[in-house]
Amino acid sequence: MAFLRSDAETSTEWRRMVKVAAPRMILFVITFILYFSLIGLTERRTIESTVLKCLPIVSLWIFVLLTGFELKKSNRYKQLILVGLIFSCSGDILLNYELFEAGMAGFGVAQIFYISAFGFHPVRPWFGLPLYGLGAAAVALMFNNLPTIIKICLPIYGILLLTMCWRSLARIDSAKNILRMTCGLGSVLFVISDSIIAFDKFYSPINNAQFAIMVTYYVAQFGIALSVIEQSGPAKTAKSPSSKKSQNDGVENGAEPL
């Protein structure tokens, strides 16, 4: 696996990300602004608040679909991310109607699809072990305050959430791999968002919790959705003799081709 990427490759990845993402992300930006501008004018458990809450995630469905979505095996990553976003939206709806356990189940299924998208290679357990340790400590801290059913559901959901974060971080093979770095950041923000929910609800109230929850949540989903661009690059072209020579030289010197 190559851990070094040239500045030219990084610049190319930035340009490709901006070219593909920018025009398709306008709807997400609009719905993100609409949510924070108008949600205070609505009441929870109403159609209006539910629609406002779901619109940014629905806009990410559209983003994934607009990046060349096809029902092919080669598009499996995009398919799994899209289904994860759909189940996330179901969780948003259920939570907005105070159906906490059902909402947690919806997000749990979403995490399973994200985990499937990220895969388990390379393993890199040093990313996962600290996450599980922190998760266990957090659950232990609030365990006595949990309702009986949540004492069962929360650890299960926590394992799924932290596994999703671990697998996203484990995919990062270079600090210059912008898309995987963005996805990894998104997974960390997802953990932060859900941690704020848990601590605010079951341990101690947090000031402006709802604002912090939703900002980190939407940015998290944005980062995860953005990673589908990795499958949206231009068609591969035949390599020039000079590029082949450069790659062969790298292999001879013990470096893997990028």
C-alpha positions as CSV (number, residue, x, y, z in Angstrom):
1,M,0.0,0.0,0.0
2,A,1.3,3.4,-0.9
3,F,1.4,6.0,1.8
4,L,3.0,8.7,-0.2
5,R,1.2,10.8,-2.8
6,S,2.7,13.5,-4.9
7,D,1.6,17.1,-4.7
8,A,0.4,16.8,-8.3
9,E,-1.8,13.9,-7.4
10,T,-3.3,15.8,-4.4
11,S,-3.9,18.8,-6.5
12,T,-5.7,16.6,-9.1
13,E,-7.8,15.0,-6.4
14,W,-8.8,18.5,-5.1
15,R,-9.8,19.7,-8.6
16,R,-11.8,16.5,-9.3
17,M,-13.6,16.8,-5.9
18,V,-14.5,20.4,-6.5
19,K,-15.5,19.8,-10.1
20,V,-17.8,16.9,-9.3
21,A,-19.0,18.0,-5.9
22,A,-19.5,21.8,-6.1
23,P,-22.5,22.0,-8.5
24,R,-24.1,18.9,-7.0
25,M,-23.8,20.1,-3.4
26,I,-25.7,23.4,-3.9
27,L,-29.0,21.7,-2.8
28,F,-27.3,20.4,0.4
29,V,-26.1,23.9,1.3
30,I,-29.5,25.4,0.6
31,T,-31.4,22.8,2.7
32,F,-28.7,23.0,5.5
33,I,-29.3,26.8,5.7
34,L,-33.1,26.4,5.5
35,Y,-33.0,23.9,8.4
36,F,-31.2,26.2,10.8
37,S,-33.1,29.3,9.6
38,L,-36.6,27.8,10.0
39,I,-36.5,25.0,12.5
40,G,-37.0,27.4,15.4
41,L,-40.3,28.4,13.9
42,T,-41.7,24.9,14.0
43,E,-42.6,22.4,16.7
44,R,-41.2,18.9,17.1
45,R,-43.5,16.0,16.0
46,T,-44.9,18.1,13.2
47,I,-44.7,17.5,9.4
48,E,-43.0,20.8,8.9
49,S,-40.1,20.1,11.4
50,T,-39.7,16.6,10.0
51,V,-39.5,17.8,6.4
52,L,-36.9,20.4,7.4
53,K,-34.9,17.9,9.3
54,C,-34.8,15.4,6.5
55,L,-34.2,17.7,3.5
56,P,-30.4,18.0,3.9
57,I,-30.1,14.2,4.0
58,V,-32.5,13.8,1.0
59,S,-30.3,16.3,-0.8
60,L,-27.3,13.9,-0.2
61,W,-29.3,11.1,-1.7
62,I,-29.6,13.3,-4.8
63,F,-25.9,14.1,-4.7
64,V,-25.0,10.4,-4.7
65,L,-27.4,9.7,-7.5
66,L,-26.0,12.5,-9.6
67,T,-22.4,11.3,-9.3
68,G,-23.0,8.5,-11.9
69,F,-25.0,6.1,-9.8
70,E,-25.7,2.7,-11.5
71,L,-26.9,-0.6,-10.3
72,K,-23.7,-2.4,-11.1
73,K,-21.3,-4.4,-8.9
74,S,-18.6,-1.8,-9.6
75,N,-20.9,0.8,-7.9
76,R,-21.4,-1.2,-4.7
77,Y,-19.8,1.5,-2.6
78,K,-22.2,4.1,-3.8
79,Q,-25.1,1.8,-3.4
80,L,-24.3,1.0,0.2
81,I,-23.7,4.7,1.1
82,L,-27.0,5.6,-0.5
83,V,-28.9,3.0,1.5
84,G,-27.1,4.1,4.6
85,L,-28.4,7.7,4.0
86,I,-31.9,6.4,3.4
87,F,-31.9,4.5,6.8
88,S,-30.4,7.6,8.4
89,C,-33.4,9.6,7.2
90,S,-35.8,7.0,8.6
91,G,-33.9,7.5,12.0
92,D,-34.4,11.2,11.7
93,I,-38.1,10.9,11.2
94,L,-38.5,8.5,14.1
95,L,-36.4,10.6,16.5
96,N,-38.4,13.7,15.5
97,Y,-41.6,11.9,16.7
98,E,-39.9,10.9,20.0
99,L,-39.6,7.3,19.0
100,F,-36.1,7.0,20.4
101,E,-35.5,3.2,20.3
102,A,-36.9,2.9,16.8
103,G,-34.8,5.8,15.6
104,M,-31.8,4.2,17.1
105,A,-32.6,1.0,15.2
106,G,-32.9,3.0,12.0
107,F,-29.5,4.6,12.5
108,G,-28.1,1.2,13.5
109,V,-29.0,-0.2,10.2
110,A,-27.5,2.8,8.5
111,Q,-24.2,2.1,10.3
112,I,-24.3,-1.5,9.1
113,F,-24.5,-0.3,5.5
114,Y,-21.7,2.2,6.0
115,I,-19.5,-0.5,7.6
116,S,-20.2,-2.8,4.6
117,A,-19.2,0.1,2.3
118,F,-15.9,0.7,4.1
119,G,-15.0,-3.0,4.4
120,F,-12.6,-4.6,6.8
121,H,-9.3,-4.3,4.9
122,P,-6.9,-3.1,6.0
123,V,-7.7,-4.0,9.6
124,R,-5.6,-1.4,11.5
125,P,-6.9,-2.3,14.9
126,W,-5.1,0.7,16.5
127,F,-7.9,2.9,15.2
128,G,-10.6,0.7,16.6
129,L,-9.3,-0.3,20.1
130,P,-9.2,3.3,21.5
131,L,-12.7,4.0,20.1
132,Y,-14.1,0.9,21.8
133,G,-12.4,1.8,25.0
134,L,-13.8,5.3,25.0
135,G,-17.3,3.9,24.1
136,A,-17.2,1.4,27.0
137,A,-16.2,4.2,29.4
138,A,-19.0,6.4,28.2
139,V,-21.7,3.7,28.5
140,A,-20.4,2.8,32.0
141,L,-20.6,6.4,33.0
142,M,-24.3,6.8,32.2
143,F,-25.4,3.2,32.5
144,N,-27.3,3.6,35.8
145,N,-29.3,6.4,34.3
146,L,-30.5,4.4,31.3
147,P,-34.0,2.9,31.0
148,T,-33.9,-0.9,30.9
149,I,-34.5,-1.2,27.1
150,I,-31.8,1.4,26.4
151,K,-29.3,-0.6,28.6
152,I,-29.6,-3.2,25.9
153,C,-29.9,-1.0,22.8
154,L,-27.3,1.6,23.5
155,P,-24.3,-0.7,23.8
156,I,-25.3,-2.5,20.5
157,Y,-25.7,0.8,18.7
158,G,-22.5,2.1,20.2
159,I,-20.6,-0.9,18.8
160,L,-22.0,-0.4,15.3
161,L,-21.3,3.4,15.4
162,L,-17.7,2.9,16.6
163,T,-17.1,0.1,14.1
164,M,-18.3,2.5,11.4
165,C,-15.8,5.1,12.6
166,W,-13.0,2.6,12.9
167,R,-13.5,1.2,9.4
168,S,-13.7,4.7,7.9
169,L,-10.5,5.8,9.6
170,A,-8.8,2.6,8.6
171,R,-9.3,3.3,4.9
172,I,-7.1,6.5,5.1
173,D,-3.8,5.5,3.4
174,S,-2.4,9.1,3.3
175,A,-3.0,12.5,4.8
176,K,-3.2,13.7,1.2
177,N,-6.1,11.3,0.3
178,I,-8.6,14.1,0.5
179,L,-11.8,12.1,0.0
180,R,-10.9,9.4,2.6
181,M,-9.8,12.0,5.0
182,T,-13.1,13.8,4.6
183,C,-15.0,10.6,5.1
184,G,-12.9,9.8,8.2
185,L,-13.6,13.2,9.6
186,G,-17.3,12.7,8.9
187,S,-17.3,9.4,10.8
188,V,-15.7,11.1,13.8
189,L,-18.3,13.9,13.8
190,F,-21.0,11.2,13.6
191,V,-19.7,9.8,16.9
192,I,-19.5,13.2,18.4
193,S,-23.1,14.0,17.4
194,D,-24.5,10.8,18.8
195,S,-22.4,11.2,22.0
196,I,-23.9,14.6,22.6
197,I,-27.4,13.1,22.2
198,A,-26.6,10.4,24.7
199,F,-24.9,12.6,27.3
200,D,-27.6,15.3,27.0
201,K,-30.4,12.8,27.3
202,F,-29.0,10.3,29.8
203,Y,-26.3,12.0,31.9
204,S,-26.4,15.8,32.1
205,P,-28.1,18.5,30.0
206,I,-25.8,20.3,27.5
207,N,-26.2,23.9,26.5
208,N,-27.3,24.3,22.9
209,A,-27.2,20.6,22.5
210,Q,-29.7,20.4,19.6
211,F,-27.7,22.9,17.6
212,A,-24.4,21.0,18.2
213,I,-26.1,17.7,17.4
214,M,-27.4,18.8,14.1
215,V,-24.4,20.7,12.9
216,T,-22.0,17.8,13.6
217,Y,-24.6,15.3,12.2
218,Y,-25.1,17.1,8.9
219,V,-21.4,17.7,8.4
220,A,-20.8,14.1,9.2
221,Q,-23.2,12.8,6.6
222,F,-21.8,15.3,4.1
223,G,-18.3,14.0,4.6
224,I,-19.4,10.4,4.2
225,A,-21.5,11.1,1.1
226,L,-18.7,13.1,-0.5
227,S,-16.5,10.0,-0.5
228,V,-18.5,8.5,-3.3
229,I,-16.6,10.9,-5.7
230,E,-13.7,8.4,-5.4
231,Q,-15.8,6.2,-7.8
232,S,-16.6,9.2,-10.0
233,G,-13.3,10.0,-11.7
234,P,-12.8,10.2,-15.4
235,A,-12.4,7.0,-17.4
236,K,-9.0,5.5,-17.3
237,T,-6.8,6.2,-20.3
238,A,-3.8,4.4,-21.6
239,K,-0.7,5.4,-19.7
240,S,2.1,7.1,-21.5
241,P,5.5,5.4,-21.8
242,S,7.0,7.9,-19.4
243,S,4.3,7.2,-16.7
244,K,4.8,3.5,-17.1
245,K,8.6,3.9,-16.7
246,S,8.1,6.0,-13.6
247,Q,5.8,3.4,-12.1
248,N,8.2,0.6,-12.9
249,D,11.1,2.5,-11.4
250,G,9.0,2.9,-8.3
251,V,8.3,-0.8,-8.1
252,E,11.9,-1.7,-8.6
253,N,12.9,0.6,-5.7
254,G,10.5,-1.2,-3.4
255,A,7.6,1.3,-3.6
256,E,4.1,0.3,-4.5
257,P,2.4,2.1,-7.4
258,L,-0.2,4.6,-6.3
